[in-house]
Amino acid sequence: MVDTVQIQDSGGGIRNAIVPPGILRPMKTLKVRYSSPDNLVAEFPDGTWLGTDNTVTGRYQGSYWFGVGDPSSLVKTEKTACRANTLLNKAGVSIGGLGVWGAWILPDNNFLFIVNGSGGKWYLYLAKNVSGTVTVGANYPTLNDAKPVMEIGEKSGTHIAGVNALHKRSLCIANIGGSTVLLFGEYNVASGRVPGGANDLVRLLKSTDLGVTWTTVLEWNTNGSTRQVSHIHGVIQDPLTKYIYILCGDNIYGGLIRWDGISAAPAANTAIVNFNTTPGWDCLYDSANLDRYRSGDILFNGDMGGYLIDNHFNKSPTLIPRTGKLFGVSGEPVDVPYGHDPLIGLNTLTGFLWVCLIDRTNFPTCQKTWDVLYSSDLKTWVPIGYFPDYSTPTSAKIFDIYFSRAGEIVISAATGVASLVAGSVGGTLLCYLTDNIDGIYKQLT
């Protein structure tokens, strides 16, 4: 199989490149070109940045702006229709918006974005972008009524608090049968969850009209008695085979599901282990090593896909075939730092990167650093260094790692619970790869 490397950018990772089979990818490390206090959430095809910041321009993380120029000297124009405190719920009532969280640029140049409302409820909004003039709403085609296209975690009028996206991979801009299909995986961390009952709902949803309307593909935890899935970590499409991967967590409720994107879904409340019995669906689930198939992302290389397990106690990556029967094999053991679960990755022409989260809630003695690992082949991973975190929360995660249109690696902490740059809320690092001369694990600067 041709080694197709997906060059992931903020517009959905649609650019691919081909690397000759068997090419040697030497060890690399990251160098920081510019540390920005802004949250550079995404970049439009024309190079305009979509971002927010902790100043009046970004409404103190409460609105988005378009930025033009180099990130070190952006000219910003706020898009007032995105102001969180002016947005409404589906009933037309203010959500008490506290801030914008993350965004996805769509193929038609519109964008979806998430807002944190009062009471811990989360909302997905669709912004119409016509040459920089932005409106927000659900009333297609005008899209200006300030209402969401999705109340995340809402079903039959009950909107569960604490259901959001995990990071950028929570929403996949997929190509299925030549058409664009959006897939969104709910990340449920609600309090007071009752297995199979109150506050326990988890779904995979899809849109075939670029975010205007959404329907359910998969549904779990609604049978009144048992939980099948804790939450969805990510939804990934293999750019070559077009398979869809649904990454679920955690522990006994975690596993990996593969879908051909076309076949009918199994019944609601189907356990992960039983997906193999449905045509067009496959799964990986290990009752002996519960987190072996738990991940926040998948990267692809030649005939295989691979990921670091979203649990720092599991010391080996997992590799899966891109075609044929689905199974998992372990790569070489890797030293993942304590309390830093591997979260999200990036394919590059010279290798693969993975960034960990920080979990001081469950592991209070772990370091407050963003650890980065590198691999040349997905089989062997090496921690190459770290970025300090300057935030106050006990646990934090980045939103995305992607390529800019200029070819720089962009690490964006647009989740509001991280700080990559001292004095900022969030922040962004613009980096490039260089040869790892000394091979020493150290602060990346």
C-alpha positions in Angstrom: 0.0 0.0 0.0 1.2 3.5 -0.8 2.3 5.4 2.3 -0.2 8.2 2.4 0.5 10.7 5.1 -2.4 12.9 6.2 -1.2 16.5 6.6 -3.8 17.6 9.1 -4.8 21.2 9.0 -7.4 23.2 10.9 -9.9 22.8 8.1 -10.4 19.1 8.7 -7.1 17.4 7.7 -8.0 17.2 4.0 -4.5 17.6 2.5 -2.6 14.3 1.8 1.0 13.7 0.8 2.7 10.5 -0.4 5.9 9.2 1.2 7.9 6.5 -0.7 7.5 3.1 1.1 10.3 2.3 3.5 11.6 5.9 3.6 13.8 6.5 6.7 12.3 9.1 9.0 15.1 10.3 11.3 14.4 11.4 14.9 13.1 15.0 15.1 12.3 17.5 17.8 10.2 20.6 18.0 11.5 24.2 18.0 9.2 27.1 18.9 9.2 29.9 16.3 6.6 32.1 18.1 4.6 31.8 21.4 1.3 33.6 20.9 -1.1 34.6 23.8 -3.9 34.2 21.3 -5.9 31.1 20.8 -5.5 30.3 17.1 -8.3 27.8 16.8 -8.3 27.3 13.1 -7.2 28.8 9.8 -9.3 29.4 6.7 -8.0 28.3 3.2 -7.0 32.0 2.4 -4.8 32.1 5.5 -7.1 34.1 7.7 -7.0 32.9 11.3 -10.0 32.2 13.5 -9.2 33.0 17.0 -10.0 34.5 20.4 -8.0 36.0 23.2 -8.2 37.3 26.7 -8.5 41.0 25.7 -11.5 43.1 24.7 -10.8 42.1 21.1 -11.7 38.5 21.9 -14.3 39.5 24.5 -12.1 37.8 27.1 -12.5 34.4 25.4 -16.2 35.3 24.8 -16.1 35.8 21.1 -14.2 35.1 17.9 -12.2 37.3 15.6 -10.7 36.9 12.2 -7.0 37.7 12.1 -4.9 38.6 9.1 -1.1 38.5 8.9 1.6 36.7 10.7 0.5 35.5 14.2 3.1 37.8 15.7 1.3 40.9 14.4 -2.3 40.0 13.5 -4.8 42.5 12.5 -8.0 41.3 14.2 -11.6 42.0 13.5 -14.2 40.7 16.1 -17.2 38.8 14.7 -19.8 40.1 17.0 -22.4 37.5 16.0 -20.2 35.0 17.8 -20.4 36.7 21.2 -21.3 34.0 23.7 -23.4 36.3 25.9 -25.8 37.1 23.0 -26.4 33.5 21.9 -29.7 31.6 22.5 -30.8 28.1 23.1 -33.3 26.3 20.8 -36.2 27.9 22.7 -34.9 31.4 22.0 -33.7 32.0 25.6 -30.2 33.3 26.5 -27.8 30.5 27.3 -25.8 32.8 29.7 -22.8 32.2 27.5 -19.5 32.1 29.4 -17.1 31.6 26.5 -16.2 30.1 23.2 -14.4 26.8 23.3 -13.4 25.3 20.0 -14.2 25.5 16.3 -14.2 23.6 13.0 -13.9 25.3 9.6 -16.2 23.6 7.0 -15.7 23.0 3.3 -18.1 25.9 2.4 -16.0 28.3 4.5 -18.7 28.4 7.3 -17.6 27.2 10.7 -19.1 25.4 13.7 -18.1 26.4 17.2 -18.9 25.4 20.7 -20.0 27.7 23.5 -20.1 27.1 27.3 -23.5 28.1 28.6 -24.6 28.6 32.2 -25.2 25.5 34.3 -22.4 23.5 32.6 -24.4 23.1 29.4 -22.7 23.1 26.0 -24.0 24.2 22.6 -22.9 23.8 19.0 -23.4 26.9 16.7 -23.1 27.3 13.0 -21.6 30.5 11.7 -22.3 31.6 8.1 -19.2 33.3 6.6 -19.7 35.3 3.5 -16.4 37.1 2.6 -15.8 37.9 6.3 -19.4 38.9 7.2 -20.5 36.4 9.8 -24.0 35.5 11.1 -24.9 32.8 13.5 -28.0 30.7 13.7 -30.0 27.6 12.9 -32.6 29.1 10.5 -31.2 27.9 7.2 -30.3 29.5 4.8 -30.1 32.9 6.6 -28.5 31.5 9.7 -29.0 34.6 11.8 -31.4 33.7 14.7 -28.5 33.1 17.2 -29.8 29.6 18.0 -27.7 26.5 18.1 -27.8 23.7 15.6 -27.2 21.3 18.5 -27.6 21.4 22.3 -24.9 18.9 23.0 -26.3 16.1 25.1 -29.9 17.0 24.6 -32.6 14.4 23.8 -36.4 14.8 23.9 -36.2 18.1 25.7 -33.7 17.1 28.4 -30.3 18.8 28.0 -27.6 17.1 30.1 -25.0 19.3 31.6 -21.4 18.2 31.2 -21.6 16.8 27.7 -19.1 18.5 25.3 -16.4 17.6 22.8 -13.1 16.3 24.1 -10.9 18.1 21.5 -10.7 18.8 17.7 -11.0 15.1 16.8 -14.5 15.0 18.4 -15.9 16.3 15.1 -14.9 14.6 11.9 -15.3 16.2 8.4 -15.7 12.9 6.5 -16.0 12.0 2.8 -18.5 9.2 2.5 -19.5 8.1 -1.0 -18.2 11.4 -2.5 -20.3 13.6 -0.1 -19.3 15.5 2.9 -20.7 14.1 6.2 -20.0 15.6 9.6 -19.7 13.2 12.5 -19.8 14.3 16.1 -19.0 12.2 19.2 -20.4 13.2 22.5 -17.9 13.4 25.4 -20.1 12.9 28.5 -18.5 13.7 31.9 -21.7 14.7 33.6 -22.1 14.3 37.3 -24.8 12.1 38.8 -24.8 9.6 36.0 -27.0 6.6 36.5 -26.0 3.6 34.3 -28.5 3.4 31.5 -30.5 6.2 33.0 -30.2 9.9 34.0 -27.4 11.9 32.6 -25.8 8.8 31.0 -26.6 9.4 27.3 -23.8 9.1 24.7 -24.3 9.3 20.9 -22.5 9.5 17.6 -24.4 12.1 15.5 -24.1 13.0 11.9 -25.0 15.9 9.5 -25.3 15.6 5.8 -26.0 19.3 5.2 -22.8 20.8 6.6 -24.0 21.2 10.2 -27.6 22.6 9.8 -29.4 19.4 11.0 -28.2 16.4 13.0 -29.4 12.8 13.4 -28.3 9.9 15.6 -26.1 7.2 14.2 -25.3 5.4 17.5 -26.9 5.7 20.9 -25.8 4.2 24.2 -26.8 4.1 27.9 -30.6 4.5 27.4 -32.0 1.1 28.3 -32.7 2.0 31.9 -30.2 -0.4 33.5 -26.7 -0.7 31.9 -24.0 1.5 30.5 -22.2 0.5 27.3 -19.9 3.5 26.7 -18.6 6.2 29.0 -18.0 8.7 26.2 -16.5 9.2 22.8 -12.9 10.5 22.6 -12.8 11.0 18.9 -14.1 10.2 15.4 -11.4 9.7 12.7 -11.6 8.9 9.0 -8.8 7.0 7.3 -8.0 9.2 4.3 -7.2 6.2 2.1 -9.7 3.5 3.0 -12.4 5.9 4.1 -13.2 3.8 7.2 -14.6 5.7 10.1 -13.1 5.0 13.6 -15.1 5.8 16.7 -12.8 5.9 19.8 -14.6 5.2 23.0 -13.6 5.3 26.7 -13.0 4.4 29.4 -11.9 1.1 31.0 -14.7 -1.5 30.8 -16.7 1.0 28.7 -13.9 1.7 26.2 -12.9 0.3 22.9 -12.4 1.0 19.2 -15.2 0.7 16.6 -14.6 0.7 12.8 -17.4 1.5 10.4 -17.6 1.5 6.6 -19.6 4.7 6.8 -22.5 3.3 4.8 -23.9 0.2 6.6 -26.8 0.5 8.9 -26.0 0.8 12.6 -26.7 -1.8 15.2 -29.5 -1.3 17.7 -29.2 1.3 20.4 -27.4 0.1 23.5 -25.3 -2.4 21.7 -22.1 -3.2 23.7 -18.9 -2.5 21.9 -17.8 -6.1 22.0 -21.0 -7.0 19.9 -20.3 -4.6 17.0 -18.5 -7.4 15.1 -21.8 -9.1 14.5 -23.2 -6.2 12.5 -22.3 -6.1 8.7 -20.1 -3.1 7.9 -18.9 -2.7 11.5 -15.9 -4.1 13.4 -14.6 -3.5 16.9 -11.7 -4.1 19.2 -12.3 -4.7 22.9 -10.1 -6.4 25.5 -11.7 -7.5 28.7 -8.2 -8.4 30.1 -6.4 -5.2 29.2 -9.3 -2.7 29.5 -7.6 0.4 28.1 -5.7 -1.3 25.3 -8.1 0.1 22.7 -8.7 3.4 24.3 -7.3 6.4 22.4 -7.9 10.1 21.6 -6.6 9.9 18.0 -5.3 7.6 15.3 -2.5 8.2 12.8 -1.8 6.3 9.6 1.4 5.0 8.0 1.6 2.6 5.1 -0.5 -0.5 5.7 -1.2 0.4 9.4 -2.8 2.8 11.7 -1.5 3.4 15.2 -2.0 5.3 18.4 -0.7 5.8 21.9 -3.0 4.5 24.5 -4.9 7.2 26.4 -3.6 5.9 29.8 -0.1 6.6 30.9 0.1 3.2 32.7 -0.2 1.4 29.3 3.4 1.6 28.0 3.0 0.3 24.5 1.4 1.8 21.4 -1.2 -0.2 19.5 -1.1 -0.9 15.8 -4.0 -1.9 13.6 -4.3 -2.9 9.9 -5.9 -0.4 7.5 -7.7 -3.1 5.5 -9.1 -6.6 6.1 -9.7 -8.1 9.5 -9.4 -5.6 12.3 -7.0 -6.6 15.1 -4.5 -4.9 17.3 -0.8 -5.6 18.0 1.5 -3.8 20.4 4.5 -1.8 19.4 7.7 -1.1 21.4 7.3 -0.1 25.1 7.4 3.7 25.6 8.1 5.7 28.7 4.9 7.9 29.0 5.3 10.4 31.8 3.3 9.8 35.0 -0.2 11.4 35.0 0.1 12.5 31.4 -2.2 10.5 29.2 -1.4 10.7 25.5 -4.2 12.7 23.9 -3.9 13.8 20.3 -1.4 13.3 17.5 -0.2 14.6 14.1 1.2 13.1 10.9 4.1 14.9 9.4 6.3 14.1 6.4 9.2 13.2 8.6 7.4 11.3 11.4 4.6 11.4 14.0 3.9 13.6 17.0 1.7 13.0 20.0 0.8 15.5 22.8 -0.3 14.4 26.3 -2.8 15.9 28.6 -2.2 16.8 32.3 -4.3 15.0 34.9 -3.5 16.3 38.4 -7.0 15.6 39.5 -6.4 11.9 39.7 -2.6 12.1 39.9 -1.9 15.2 42.0 1.9 14.8 42.1 2.4 14.7 38.3 4.3 17.6 36.7 2.5 20.5 35.0 4.0 20.0 31.6 2.8 19.3 28.1 4.8 16.2 27.1 5.5 15.6 23.4 6.4 12.2 22.0 7.9 11.4 18.5 7.9 8.3 16.3 9.3 7.6 12.9 7.1 4.6 12.3 4.2 4.5 14.8 5.9 1.4 16.4 8.6 3.1 18.5 7.9 6.3 20.4 10.3 8.5 22.3 9.4 11.5 24.6 11.3 14.4 23.0 10.5 17.1 25.5 7.8 19.2 27.1 6.2 22.7 27.2 5.4 24.2 30.7 1.8 24.8 31.6 1.0 28.1 33.3 -2.7 27.5 34.1 -4.3 27.1 37.5 -6.7 24.1 36.8 -5.6 20.7 38.1 -6.3 19.1 34.8 -5.8 20.5 31.3 -5.8 19.5 27.7 -5.0 21.2 24.4 -7.6 21.6 21.7 -5.6 20.8 18.5 -2.3 20.2 16.9 -2.3 20.9 13.1 -0.4 22.4 10.2 -0.8 26.0 9.2 -1.1 26.9 5.6 2.5 28.1 5.8 3.6 24.7 7.0 4.2 25.4 10.7 3.0 23.1 13.4 0.3 24.8 15.5 -0.4 23.7 19.0 -3.6 25.4 20.2 -4.9 25.4 23.8 -8.3 26.8 23.1 -10.1 24.8 25.7 -10.0 27.5 28.5 -8.3 25.1 30.9 -4.7 25.3 29.8 -2.0 27.9 29.3 0.8 27.3 26.9 2.1 30.9 27.2 2.8 32.7 30.4 0.2 35.3 31.2 -2.3 33.9 28.7 -5.5 32.0 28.9 -4.9 29.2 26.4 -2.3 30.4 24.0 -0.7 28.9 20.9 2.7 27.7 19.9 3.9 27.9 16.4 6.6 25.3 15.9 8.8 23.5 13.3 10.6 20.2 13.3 14.3 20.0 13.4 16.9 17.2 13.9 17.1 16.0 17.5 20.8 16.3 17.9 21.3 15.4 21.5 18.2 13.2 22.1 17.7 14.7 25.5 14.3 15.0 27.0 14.0 18.7 28.0 11.9 21.8 27.8 11.0 22.6 24.1 11.8 26.3 23.3 
